[in-house]
Amino acid sequence: MNKPEEIRSALDSKTIAVVGASRDPTKDSHTVAAYLKSHGYKIIPVNPTTDSILEETSYKSLLDIPEEKARMIDLVDIFRPSQDVPPIMAEAVQLKKKYGHLKSVWMQLGIANSKATEEARKEGLQVIQDACIRIEHGKASKKK
């Protein structure tokens, strides 16, 4: 179960790495990344098959993001199938250990992995599962 305070904290992020971001404007990972960018978040796309998404440089993995950008990431937003989450979570944990800045990992609607979540929480990361950041941001914006 996602904790409301963790969702609020995650939404306070400034820089979001979007793992599984797509160039295809019909895909949720593209429209959500575009939404986040249009609402003032700095996005860093992660997709091994392209060099650029939404006019931002795309990286092959979280660990391929250059240090000056990687050390600023507050949130990792995952748009990959649940079974693909563990190695992504392991990379997120490495970023947290290396730079100490990463606070949260967010798995989009339909994506959950309890084992990876447990491991990340042991390392001090907040984890949100099976929730859409765009929907939660919209709800939070209405409350303000």
N, C-alpha and C positions, 0 to 999 in steps of 0.2 A: 504494500500500500504506500502510495506517495504521500509524503508529509507536506501540508500546505506551506510550512515555513521553508522547506527545502525548495519548493517550486518558486516561492517569492525570492529566495536568495539566488537561485539560478537565473531568474529573470533580471536580476540586478547586474548580470554580467555585461561586459563591454565588448569582449572579443570572443567569438565563437568559431571553433573548427567544426565544419559540417562534413562528417565522414559519409561518403556515398552521395555527395552532391552530384547533380546531373546537369548536363548542358541542355537537355530536352525540356523545353518550357511546359510540357504537359505533365511532367513528373512532379510528385509532391516534394521531393527533395530540392527541386529547382524553385518551385513557387514558395516554399517555406524559407529557403535561403534568401530569395528576393524580398520577401516580406520582412525578414529580420534586417536586411541591409537597408530597406526603405524606412525602418523604424530606428535607425541610428546605430545599430550594432555593426562592428567590424567583423566581416566574415572571412574565414580562410577555408576555401573548398579543399576537400581531400578526395581525389578520384584518380586512380592510376592510369586511366585511359585518355586523359585530356590535360592540356596545359593551362587552360583558362576557363573559368565559369563566372558569369556575371561581371565580367571585366576585372576579375581578381585572379591572380596566379593560383593554379591548382597544384597540389602536391600528391605524390604517390601514396604516402602514409603520414601518420602523425609525426613519426620520427624523421621524416624528410623535410619538415618545415624548418626553415633557418632559425637559429637561436634567437635573433632579435624579434621574430614574430612568435616563436614557440613560447618564449618566457612571458608573453602577454596573454596567452589563452586562459580564459576564465572557465569556459564551458566547452565540452565536446558533445556535439549533437550527432547521434548515430542514426543513419538511414540505411541499414544493412539487415539482412535476415538474422533472426535470433541466434542461429547456429554460428554466424560469423562474428558475434560479439566478443567472445573471449580474447582473441588476439588484439582486437581494437582496445579493449579494456586494459589489457596488459601494457599496450603502448601508452595509454592515458596515465596509468600508474607510473610508468617510467618518466613521463613529463612532470608529473607531480613531484616525484623524488628528485629529479634533476633541477627543476626551477622553483618548486615550492609554491607556485602561483595558482595552478589549476584547482578549482573548487568542486566542480560538478560534472557529471556525465549524464546525458539525457538520451534515453532510447525512445524513439518516436512511437506513435500508435501501432499496436500489433507487434512490437518488439520488446522482448523481455528475456532475461537470462539470469536466473537466481544465483547460480554459482559464480558467475562473473561479477554480479552485484555484490555478493558477500565478500569476495576478494577485494574489490575496490573500496568498499566501506571499511575494511580492516586497515586500509592505507590512508584513511581519512577523507575519502571522496564522498560527496553527496551523490546519490544516484536516483534518478527519476526513470521509471519504466512505463511503457505502454501509455504514453501521453503525448499529445501534439503541442509543441512549444508555441505555435502560432495561436492555437485555441486558448491556451493558458495565458498568453500575453494579452490577447483580446479581452479575456475575462478580467485580468488585473487592470487593464487600461480603463475599463468601464467603472471599476471601483474607485479610481483616483478622482 
